[in-house]
Structures are given as structure tokens and as C-alpha cells.
């Protein structure tokens, strides 16, 4: 059970954010499941607000159904993805879990320092930040390249100017058709 490995890490983060433990305490005894492709993680809230591995046979009070793409965005701390995750069960409990996720802060450098020392932890975190900036720049460049390819080389996407021109032509055609209909009505003997 991966929960037995993950729960202590999450509890360490929760203890550093004691407000989160206080928010979870009223939900003691309730459980939540995070269902991701090929796996699911279930936790039960303890009396202190800490998390414990849930009984695999127990029905969770709330389930978060997360797609692979959403999981990558969650790990990248993309705040917009949280509104896209499907939720089943107790909405009040889900709201509290969602709020905690939004506001929870993990000082990863402090945890790494315990294992590797202060200097190595600082360098690891800085390397992670550099990699994250590189990832963001690469994705931005890739998106720009695809957009350029689809508008210039293989026109799947219309440029804004082309759309505006098309709309003007449609408006002109509509106006011409209306004028033609009026002329036909004027020339028609049944008018």
C-alpha cells in the first residue's frame, strides 16, 4: 500500500501547516480517495487531522477522479486544473480538501536538508526551479511552433485577420442577399 509511505510525508507537511490539521479535525473518521489511472490512494482522517491509510474495503466519503493530464497539471501546481477534477461524494468534505490543497505549502528544501544537508538541498531545489523554468519555456515554444505550423504550413487554425475578413464577407453577403430579396419582392407581381 503506497498510502503507508505517502501518509507520513503528507502528515509532515500538514504539521508544518497546523491550520490544515485544524480544518481536517471535524472530518475525523471520514475517508477520501484519489483515483488516478492505474492506481488509487485512500486516506482516513485521524482525530488530530493527520492522514492514515484507509481500509481498502471501506467506501470513501469523497472521491477525486483524476485523469493523467490532470495529474501532471496537479504536480506542476496548476491551480486551474482543480476545478476540472471530477468529484463524487460529500461536497463539503471535498471543498475542505480542495481549499487545503490550494493553500498548503511544502518547504521541500527543509525536508531535503534533513536527508542531504543544507547546501545539497538548496542546490537541488534551485536545480528543480531551473528545470521548471526550462519546462515552461519549452512548452511555450512548442505551443508557439505548433500554432505557427498549423496557421502557416498546414492551415488547421485560421489567423485572427482571416477570421475577421471572413466575417466581413459573410456580413456583406447577408446584406447583398437582403437587398436582392427586396428587389425581387418589388418586381414580383404578387406584392
N, C-alpha and C positions, 0 to 999 in steps of 0.2 A: 504494500500500500504506500503510494507516494505521499499520501497525506501525512503519514507519521514523520516524513522527512521535511515536508514543506511547513507543517504547522509550527514547529519551533522557530523557524525563520520568520514566519508571519507574526508570531507572538512577540518576538524580539522587537519587530518594527512597531507593533501595537503598543508595547510597553513604553517605547520612546514617544509615542503619541497617545498619552494616557486619556485624553479626551475621547479617543475612539473606543477604548475599553469601556468607558462610562456609557457611551451610546449603545454599545452592544449588550451590556448587562441586563437590560429589560427583556432581551430576547434569549436569555439563558434557557438551554434545553432545546432550542429550535435549531434546525439544520439547513444548510444551503449547499446546493450542488452547482458546480461549474462544469458544464458539458461541452467539451471541445472534441473535434474529430479524433476518433480512436482512443479517447480517454475521458474520464470524468473524475472530478475531485469533490469530495463531500466532507464538509466540516460541521461540527456541532459547536454551538456557543456554550462556554462554561459559565459558572456563576460569577467569575471575575471579569468576563468579557473576552477571555482568551479562547482560542480555537483548538479543537481536538478532532482527530479523525472520527468521522461519523460511522455509525453502524451501516455496513454496505446494504443491509436488507431494509433499513429504515427509509420511509418515504420522506424526501426533503420538503421543507416548508416553502422554499423558493428555489427555482432552478433557472440558471442563466445559460442559454443556448448560444454558444459562440462558434462562428464559422472560422475556418483557417485564416482568411483575410482579416477578419475582425481581431483574431488573436494577435496577429502581427502588429496591428494598429494599437491594440491594448498595451503590448510590450513596449511599443515606441512612445507610449504615454500620449496618444492622440485622443484628446478629450472628446472630440466629436463622435467617436465610434460608440461611446457608451449609450447614446440614445438609440443606436441601431441594433443593439443586442436584444434578442427575444427573451422575455421573462415570463415564467409560469409560476403561479402560486401567490403567496402573500405579498401584496404590493407595498404595504407599509414596511415590512421587513426588507424588501428589495430596495426601497427608497433609502433606507438607512445604510445598507451595504453600498449602494451607489454613491451616496454622499461621502461615506468614509473613503471609498476608493478615490474620489475626486480630491479630497483634502489630505490624504495620508502622505507623509513624506518619509522617504527612506534615505538615511545617510549611509549609502553603500561604502563610502570611503572609511567610515568608522568601523564597519564590520570587516572590511578587508584588512584594516590595520591590525586587528586582533590576530589575523591569520598570517599576514606577511610583513608587518611592520609599517610604520607611518610613511616612510619615503616610498616604498614599493606600492603601497595602497594609493598614495597621491598620484604617482605616475600611471598606475592602472586606470584610475578614474579619468585623468587627463587624456590618456590614450583612447578611452571609451568615448569621451566627448569629441575628440578629433575624428574618430571613426564615424560618430553620429553626424557630424557636420559634413563629412565626405559623403555619407549615405544620402543625406538630404540634398546636397549639391548634385550628386549623381542621378538621383531620381528626378530632380528638377530638370537637369539636362536631358535625360532620357525622355521625359514627357514633352519637352520642347522639340526634341528631334522627331518624335512620333507625330506631333502636331504639324510640324513643317513638312514631313514626308506625306502625311495624309491630306495636306492642303496644296502642296506643290507637285510632288511626284505621282502620287496615287490619290487623286482628289476624292476622298471619302468625306471630308469635312469642308464646308464652304467657308470662305472668308467673310468677315462682317460686311465688307463693302459689296461683295457679291450678293449677300442676303438682302441688303438694303436696296440694291439695284433691282433684284427680283421682285421685291415688294412694291417698288415704284412702278415696275412694268405691269404687275397684277392690278394695281390701282388704276393705271392708265387704261388697261384693257377693260376693266369694270366700267369706268366712266364712258369709254367708247361704246361699249355694249348698251349702256343705258341710253345714250344719245341715239343709237341705231334703233332701239326699241321704240323710242318716242317718234322718230321719223316714220317707222313702219306703221305705227298707230295713226299718225296724221294722214298717211297715204291710203290706209285701209278704208274701204267703203263702209264698213260696219261701225266706224267710230261715231 
